[in-house]
């Protein structure tokens, strides 16, 4: 049960992006006085007007309510934001560098700025996803900022804690307000006491708050995402085997999910994972390993499997249609997952690039994504995004399902037959695995759904018994 704090605190959150804004709104919702600061003036102006710069279910209502109550404010002023906060949360971006390692430029810049203006005790909290050891880097950066101000380290009274976020895009508000774990990495008793007080309304049981060292805290976010990504890549490997041997991965998945040691989450085969976390965090783990003489072979394999999986829908389409040159392709789903408009590393982008390179034309639809900047210069007869999913089907030779939005769940085979040319479906998420297309002229192809030529399977079996 969520309740409002009896001890409201002054909290400053640096970064009005995904992590920062959700965290700021969540803390304000439980009664803390929160200032959210960002260097992007236009973003702050939009937020002041109630305009959220990205789609996240429930977030706009939460932000609006907190602004109206006075618990949430926005600014671009570092001086006033730092003066406000007894807790200073760093939630800025850590984009990947060329070698896969996280770029800490924004984190360090914020830490130095804090050092320049801090005139009271504060807990500096690193919420951004950062490499192990970043808490030490942040501490040093705050001290360096303070040296520029007064030429003495002892003049700044602060401590640093690690507090990674575990927010799923599309479900971030609930993840923050009803957390299954809140991780605090700190070696200073003052930081632990302050963060316990700040998060008290969200701790439904004492077990929710998990205390550990800064380095363990920094690693646990990477480890969690790597495990989830590993499950996905593992199932995609099983899907390949299912296709080859004539098995159905849906049945295999059903049996595995019934095992309580395994469970059902992140156990679906499909077109691969994308987004702002999994690809970036896996590459960061490999980079951390390389920096310390470790190969991280399993994580590398997870990345390799996912890279290969980006081609699975194209491979299946060419098996059915042969050349895709001149084909009109409908694409349903552009975001990397449902309930978000995030297209970072989305499988749809790789699919569309390949289709266009093969000489096909693409008509796409997504409930939340209406523009892809990387394709915006193309003429509409080559690539276009339509507002209605059925408009994408008109005259199409093939339909690719890339993102399993609930809006796509109900499928009318008669409509496909009426609007498409000899309709072919490549179901990249097995969304329609329980639909029966056998009595129609629709050619349905799923992932790992025993779509191989059964004569090949029989030949393999004959070789085994001979």
N, C-alpha and C positions, 0 to 999 in steps of 0.2 A: 504493500500500500504506500502511495506517495503522499507525503505531507509537506507543508511549508515549514521552513526552518524557524526555530525560536531564537536563533542567534544569527541574524543577517550579517553578512560580510560584504566588504567592498572588493569586488573582483574585476580585474582588467583582462580582457582576452585580445591578444594580438593576432589579427587575421580574420577577415570576414568572408573567408571561403567556406568550403564544406565543413571542415572540422571545427573551425573557429566559430562560425555562426550557429551551428547546432549546439555546441558547448555553451556559448554565451546565452542563447535562448533557454536552454535547459536549466542552467544555473539561476537565471532570472526567474524562471517559472516556479522554482522552489523557494523564492523569497530573497535571494541575494541581490545586491545592488551592483549591476554589471555594466561596464563600459566596454564596447567592442570597437577596436581601432583598426583601421586599415589605411595604407598609403594611397589607395586608389580613391581619389576624390569623387569620381563619378559613381563608384559602387556605393560609397557612403551616402551620397545624395539620394540614390535610388532606394537604399534601405530606409532612410528617413521618411521616404514617401510610401513605404510599405511594399516596395517592389523587390522581391527576392530574385537574385541574379541566376538562380538555377532551380530546377524542380526537385522537390523532396516532399512527399506526402505529409501533410500536417504541419509543416514548418512555417508556412506563411501565417496560419492561424496562431501558432505559438508566438511568433515574433510580434505580430500585431497586438496580441493580448499583453505581452510583457512591456511593449513600448507604451501602450495605453495606461498601464498600471504605474509606469515610472521606474520599473525595475531594470529596464534595458535602454541604454542610450548608445549612440554611435558618434564617432569623432575621427578626425585625422590628426589630432594634436597629441603628440607623444608626451609632452610635458604634463598636460592635464590628466591623461590616461594613467601615467605612472604615479602621479601624486595621489590618484584615487585609490589605487589597488594595494591591499595587503596581500593579495594573491595575484601574481602576474603570470598569466598563462600564455605560452608561446604556441600558437596553432597555425603557423604559416606553412607554406608549401616547401617540400623537399624533393624537387624534380630529379629524375635520374640523369647522371652524366653519361658520357659516351661509354665509359667502362662499366656502367650499371650501378656505380656507387651513388649514394644520395648526395645531392648538392646542398650543403648546409649554409650557403651564403645568406639566405634570408633569416635563418635561425640565429646566426652569429651577429648579423646586423641588428636584430632586435635586442639581443643580449647586450651588445655594446651601448645601444641607446638607453637601455635600462640603467646601466652603470653610470651613464652621463647625467641622468636626472634623478636617480633614486636618493631620497633624503630621509627615509624611514625604513624600519625593518620590513622585509617582504619575503615571501616564498616565491621563487621563480620556478614555474612548472613547465616542463617540456612535454607538450601533448602531441606535437608533430611526430610522425614516424621517422625515427633517426637511428643511425648506426650505434652499436654498442660503444660506449665511451663518450657519447655526446654530452652527457651531463657535466663531465669534466671540462669539455670544450666551452660549454656555456658559462660555467663558473669563471673560467679564465677570461672570457670575453667581457663579462660583467665587470670584473676587476680592471681590465684594460680600459673600459669606458670610464670607470671611476678615476683612474690615474690621469686621464685627460682633463678631468674636472678639478681635482684637488691635489694630485701628485702624492697621494697616500692611500695604500690599500685598506688600512684599518678604519678609514672614514666611512666605508660602506658596510652596512649590516644586512646580510641576506643569506639565504640558503637555497640550494637547488634541489628539485625533486623531479623524478620521471613519472609521468602519468599518461601512458599511451591510450589512444582511443580505440574502441572496438565498435565502430559504427558501420552497419551495412547500408549501402545506398539503397533507397527505397523503403528502408525500415529504420532509419537513423533516429528519429524522434523517440520511438518506442525503445530502441536500444539504449538511448541515454537515460530516459525517464524510468525504465524498468530493467536495469542492468543485471546480467547474470554474474558479472565480476567487475570490480573497480580495482585496477592495479596501481599501487603507489610504491615507487622505488625511492627510498630515502634513507640516509644514514644519520640525519639530524632529527632529534626528538621534537624540535620545534616545528619542523615541516610536517612530521607525522601528525602532531596534534592539530595543526591548522587544517590539514586536508581531511582528517577525520571529521572535524567540525563542519567543513564545507560540504562534504558528501553525506553527512548523517541522514538527511531526509530520503536519500536514495538507497540506503542500505536496509533492505527488508529483513535481512538476517545478518548476524555478525560475520558470516562466511563470505559475504559479498565483497567486502574490502580485503584485498590481499596485499600484505606488506612484504617487501623484499628489498634486495639491494638495487641500486640504480642500474647496474649492468644487466641483472636478470630481468628487470622491468623492460629495459630497452630491447632485449632479445625476444621476449615472449610474444610481442605483436608479430614480428617476422616469423617466428616459429608457428604461430597459430595459422597465419595465412598460407604458409608453405604446406602445412598439413592438409588444409582444405583444397588447395590447388593440386596436391598430390592425389587426393581421392578422385578429383575430376579427370586428371590425366590417366590414372589407373583404369577408370571405367572406359575411357576412350580407347585404351589399348585392348580391353576386353571386347569392346564393340568391333574393333578391327578383326579380332579373332572370330567373333560371332558371324560377321559377314562372310569370312572366308570358309568357315566350317558349316554354315547353314543353321546356326543357332539364332536365338532371339535374345538380345541383350536385356529386353524388358523383363523376361522371365528370370534371367540370371540376376538382375538387379533386385527383383522381388524376393528371391531366396536370400540373397545377401542381406537385404534390409531387415529381414525377419530375425536375423542374428543380433541379439542385444549388444554383443561386443562390437558390432559394426554400425548398426543404425542406418537410417535412410537418407540423412542429409548429405548433400554434395555427392550423391551417388548416381547421378544421371549422366548418361553419355550424350554427346552433342557436338556442336561445331567449335568447341574450345572456349576457354575463358578469356576475358579482357578486363577493361576497367582501369581505374587509377591505382589499385592496390596490388592485386596478385602479380601481374607482370613486373611491375616496378620493384616490389618487395622481394620477389624471387631473384631478380638480377642483383639486388643489393646484398642478399645473402651470399651469392656466388662471389661478389666483389669483396665482401668482408672475409670470406674464406681465403680468397687469393692473397689478400693482404697479410694473411697469417699462415700461409703455406699449406692451405687445405684446398682440395679439389671440389668438395661438395658435389660428388658425382650424382647422387640421387636427385638433388635439386636441379642440376643441369639437365638430367633426363626428363624431369617434369616440364621444364621449359621447352626442350626439344620436341617432346610429344605434342605439346600445345601448338608449337609452331607448325608442325606437320598437319595438325588437325584443322588448321585454317584452310587447307586445300580440300578437305573431305567432300564438301558440297559440290565443288567444281568437278572433282573426280567422278562423283555419282551422276552429275548432270551429263558429262561427256559419255559415260557408259550408256546412258539412255538415248541421248540425242546425237552423239557424235560431235561434230564441230558446232560450236556455239556462235560462230560468225553469222551475223544477220538475225540472230534470234532476239525476240523481245522478252525480257526477263522482268518478272514482278518480284520485288523484294519486300517482305513484310518484317519489319523490325530493324531499327538502326542503332538504338542504344545498346550498350553491352549487356544489359539485363533489364527486366521489367521494372516499372515504377521509378525510373530515373531518365533524365535526358542526357546522361553522360555518354559520350561517344569515344572516350579515350581508349585506345587499343581494342575497340569493338571489332568482333569478327566480321561484321557487315562491311567494314571499310576494306578489308583484304578481299572479300568476295567481290565487291563492286569494282575494285581496281582490276582484278583478274578478268571479270566479265567484259569490262571496257577494252582491256588489252586484247581479248579474244575477238573483238569486233561485234560484241553484242550491244544492245541498247537496254537501259535500265529505267524502270518506273518503280519508285519506292514509296513506302508509307510507314510511318511510325506515329503512335498516339501523341508523343511529346516532342519529337525531333522533326523540325520543319526545314532545316537548313544544314548542309554539310559544306563548310568553307572550302575544303580541299577539292570539291567538285563544282563549286559555284560558277566557275567560268565556262563550263560546258554548255553547249546549246541544249534547249529542252528536248529536242528530238533525240539526243544522245543520252542524257540523264535528267531526270526530274523527280521531284518529290510531290506527291499528291495528298490532299487532305482526307480523302475517303479511301479506305482500304480496297473497296471494290473497283474504284477507278483504276487502280494499278493492274487489275486483271484484264482489262479490255484489250483484246488482241494479243495477249501474252502467250508465249509458247511454253513457259515454265514458271512455276512459283517457288521461290525460296523462302522458307520460314526460318528466320535467323534469331529473333527474340521472342520468347514465349509470353507475350503480353496476354492477359486474360481476355482482352477484346478479340483475340484471334481464336479462342478456344472452340467456339461454335462454327463449324464449317459446313457450307451447303454445297454438296457435290454437284447438284443440278445447276447451281449458279456458275460454278467453275466451268462446267461443260458448255453452258450457254455463252460465256464471255471469253473463254480462252480457246486457243487453237490446239486441239488434241491435248488436253491438259496433263501436265506432268508436275508433280509436287516433290520437292526435295525438302523434307522436314528435318531441319537442322537441330531440332530440340526434342524430337519424338513427341510433339505436342498432341498429335492426332493418332497416336499408336493404337488407340482403341476404336478408331473409326473403321468401318468395313467398306472398302472401295471395290470389292470383288465383283459386285453386280453393276458397276459403272464403267465408263471408258476412261476414268481417271487412272493414271499411272502414278502410284504412290511409292516413294522411296524414303525410308527412315535411316537412322544411324544405327548400325549393328542389328538390323531387323531381318537378317537372313535373305538379303537381296541378291546374293551371288548366284551364278548359274549352277544349279544343283548337279549338273553333270560333272562339274569340276570337283564338287564335294564327293560324289560317288567314286570318281577316279582315285581321290586320295584315300578313301576307305578301302578300295580294292587293293591299293598298294600296301596298306597296313596289314591286311589279312593274307596277302599272297606270300 
